[in-house]
Amino acid sequence: MQKQVIEYAGVPVGIAIPDRDQLRFIAVKYHVIGLDDRRFGSVEELRNTIRSHLSERQHLAA
């Protein structure tokens, strides 16, 4: 595993860094700060969580 930039809708929102056989997410955008420092089993899992997180925020704002 390597460190990699994580994007949402073409905008970088954080980085994923290897941490004990998982990926630790470091948020760089406020709208995903609630996911900062969480660990994920894969980039796919992380991206799905970001998608769900932002979808929930949009519903709350409506």
C-alpha positions in Angstrom: 0.0 0.0 0.0 1.1 3.5 -0.8 0.0 6.9 0.3 -2.5 8.3 -2.1 -4.7 11.4 -2.7 -8.4 10.7 -2.3 -10.7 12.8 -4.5 -14.5 13.3 -4.5 -16.1 14.7 -7.6 -12.7 15.6 -9.0 -11.7 17.6 -5.8 -8.9 16.3 -3.5 -10.6 15.8 0.0 -7.8 14.0 1.8 -5.0 11.4 1.7 -5.0 7.7 2.6 -1.8 6.5 4.3 -0.9 2.9 5.1 -1.3 2.1 8.8 -1.1 -1.5 10.1 -2.6 -3.3 7.1 -5.3 -0.6 6.7 -5.5 2.9 5.3 -5.8 5.9 7.6 -7.7 8.8 6.2 -6.4 12.4 6.7 -9.0 14.9 5.7 -7.9 18.1 4.1 -11.5 19.5 3.4 -13.9 20.6 6.1 -16.9 18.7 4.7 -15.1 15.3 5.3 -13.5 16.3 8.6 -15.8 13.9 10.4 -14.0 11.0 8.8 -10.5 12.3 9.7 -8.2 9.7 11.3 -10.5 6.8 10.6 -9.1 3.5 9.2 -10.4 1.6 6.2 -9.7 -1.8 4.7 -9.5 -0.4 1.1 -9.7 2.7 -1.0 -13.0 1.5 -2.3 -14.4 1.3 1.3 -13.1 4.8 2.0 -14.6 6.3 -1.2 -18.0 4.6 -0.4 -17.9 6.0 3.1 -17.1 9.5 1.8 -20.0 9.3 -0.7 -22.4 8.2 2.1 -21.1 10.9 4.5 -21.6 13.7 1.9 -25.0 12.4 0.9 -26.1 12.5 4.6 -24.8 16.1 4.9 -26.8 17.1 1.8 -30.0 15.7 3.2 -29.4 17.5 6.5 -28.9 20.8 4.7 -32.1 20.5 2.7 
